[in-house]
Amino acid sequence: MKQELIGGLVLCLIGLDLVFVPPVTLWTLTEKWKTEGGKGPSKQYVVLIRILGAVFAVAGCALAVSGF
């Protein structure tokens, strides 16, 4: 019971972080060093980060609620 609540809250925080932190910041921290020139993230990267954030947030909330 306690594990589901903690895991759900962690997933929810990760998801909300991915939704509210600008994708350019995440790209700069994690992917920029892999490119030549580093012009910025693609539109697909931005959309993927937003979708993953929403999925993590929903899954985390569902897991936290099931922990009660």
Stockholm file with secondary structure:
# STOCKHOLM 1.0

chainA/1-68         MKQELIGGLVLCLIGLDLVFVPPVTLWTLTEKWKTEGGKGPSKQYVVLIRILGAVFAVAGCALAVSGF
#=GR chainA/1-68 SS CHHHHHHHHHHHHHHHHHHHSCHHHHHHHHTGGGSSSCCCCCHHHHHHHHHHHHHHHHHHHHHHHHHC
#=GC SS_cons        CHHHHHHHHHHHHHHHHHHHSCHHHHHHHHTGGGSSSCCCCCHHHHHHHHHHHHHHHHHHHHHHHHHC
//
